Structures are given as C-alpha cells and as structure tokens.
Amino acid sequence: MSACEEAERLGAWFISDDKVGRVTELLYDGPGSDVIGARTADGKEHLTDRTILTAGAYADKLLDFENQLRPTAWTLCHIKVSDDELELYKNLPVMFNVEGGTSC
C-alpha cells in the first residue's frame, strides 16, 4: 500500500493538477492566525480544520521566507542493491549534477 492510499484510508483527500490543485493563496481565519484552507487556480476555496501543505519548489510563492529559502525541484531516487554491489560502491562519492538535471 502506498503512503497516499494509507492517507486516503485514514480520511485525507488530495487535489492535484495545474488548475484545480495549484494553490494560489493560503486562507487564514484572521491576521496572524492559523491556515484554514487554500484557494486554488480555479478560484475554489478549500476550507478545512487541518491543512497539510506540500508546496516544494513553489513554497516561496505562498509563504514569505524573507529570502532564507531557495526552493528547488531536485529529484532523488533510491535503488536497492545486492550485497556484492554494496561492497563495490560503498565508498563511491555522491555525484550531483545541479545544472544539467538528471533522472533516475
């Protein structure tokens, strides 16, 4: 079972897609109060008593981080290796191509 399926089983619901899932504004109960929902690109307000925001690289568009956050969209993957491969690669440095972008 995936984490998404488990969350749905426990009552969470998800909205996605560039129009209906893209949050354009967080909604507050008043100045300095808790988030009570979000408005999406289609203009709909999604109100709730609990909000989990996974903005990722879009976070600085919704929250003021005072230039303390550099959102990115890097992808990381984990590949299971055999014991022989583990022994072979255990001291291999981590290579990261930040400019070219690579995929797993």
NORNOR-V559933 format. One record per residue. N is the residue number from 0. RES is the residue in three letters. SS is DSSP state (2 for helix, 1 for strand, 0 for the rest). OMEGA is omega in radians with two decimals (* if undefined). D_FIRST is the distance of its C-alpha to the first C-alpha in Angstrom with 1 decimal. Layout:
n;res;ss;omega;d_first
N;RES;SS;OMEGA;D_FIRST
N;RES;SS;OMEGA;D_FIRST
//
This chain:
n;res;ss;omega;d_first
0;MET;0;3.14;0.0
1;SER;0;3.10;3.8
2;ALA;2;3.11;6.7
3;CYS;2;3.13;8.2
4;GLU;2;3.13;6.2
5;GLU;2;3.12;6.7
6;ALA;2;3.10;10.1
7;GLU;2;3.12;10.9
8;ARG;2;-3.13;10.3
9;LEU;0;3.04;12.7
10;GLY;0;3.10;15.1
11;ALA;0;3.02;14.9
12;TRP;0;-3.01;15.9
13;PHE;0;2.96;16.4
14;ILE;0;-3.13;19.4
15;SER;0;-3.12;19.9
16;ASP;0;-3.03;22.6
17;ASP;0;-3.12;25.9
18;LYS;0;-3.06;27.8
19;VAL;0;-3.12;25.7
20;GLY;0;-3.11;23.3
21;ARG;0;-3.14;26.0
22;VAL;1;3.10;27.3
23;THR;1;-3.10;31.1
24;GLU;1;2.99;31.9
25;LEU;1;-3.13;30.6
26;LEU;1;-3.10;32.2
27;TYR;1;3.11;33.9
28;ASP;0;3.14;35.6
29;GLY;0;3.14;38.7
30;PRO;0;3.11;40.0
31;GLY;0;-3.11;38.2
32;SER;0;-3.14;35.7
33;ASP;0;3.03;32.0
34;VAL;1;3.12;29.9
35;ILE;1;3.12;29.5
36;GLY;1;-3.10;27.7
37;ALA;1;3.01;28.1
38;ARG;1;-3.13;30.1
39;THR;1;-3.05;28.6
40;ALA;0;3.11;30.7
41;ASP;0;3.10;31.2
42;GLY;0;-3.10;33.0
43;LYS;0;3.04;30.6
44;GLU;1;3.12;30.3
45;HIS;1;-3.11;26.9
46;LEU;1;-3.11;27.9
47;THR;0;3.07;25.8
48;ASP;0;3.09;26.3
49;ARG;0;3.14;23.5
50;THR;0;3.02;22.8
51;ILE;0;-3.10;20.5
52;LEU;0;3.08;22.1
53;THR;0;-3.02;20.5
54;ALA;0;3.14;23.7
55;GLY;2;-3.09;23.6
56;ALA;2;-3.14;26.7
57;TYR;2;-3.01;27.8
58;ALA;2;-3.08;28.2
59;ASP;2;3.06;32.0
60;LYS;2;-3.08;32.4
61;LEU;2;-3.05;31.2
62;LEU;0;3.12;32.4
63;ASP;0;-3.14;35.7
64;PHE;0;3.10;35.1
65;GLU;0;3.12;38.8
66;ASN;0;3.12;38.4
67;GLN;0;-3.10;36.4
68;LEU;0;3.05;33.2
69;ARG;0;-3.11;32.8
70;PRO;0;3.10;29.6
71;THR;0;-3.13;28.3
72;ALA;0;3.13;25.5
73;TRP;0;3.12;25.0
74;THR;0;3.12;22.0
75;LEU;0;3.09;20.9
76;CYS;0;3.09;18.8
77;HIS;0;-3.13;18.1
78;ILE;0;3.11;18.9
79;LYS;0;-3.14;18.6
80;VAL;0;3.11;22.2
81;SER;0;3.09;24.0
82;ASP;2;3.11;26.4
83;ASP;2;3.12;29.3
84;GLU;2;3.11;27.9
85;LEU;2;3.12;27.2
86;GLU;2;-3.11;30.9
87;LEU;2;-3.01;32.1
88;TYR;2;-2.99;30.3
89;LYS;0;-3.14;30.2
90;ASN;0;-3.14;33.2
91;LEU;0;3.12;32.4
92;PRO;0;3.09;32.8
93;VAL;0;3.14;30.1
94;MET;0;-3.09;31.4
95;PHE;0;-3.12;30.7
96;ASN;0;-3.03;32.3
97;VAL;0;-3.09;32.3
98;GLU;0;-3.03;34.8
99;GLY;0;-3.11;33.7
100;GLY;0;3.13;29.9
101;THR;0;3.10;27.9
102;SER;0;3.14;24.6
103;CYS;0;*;22.3
//
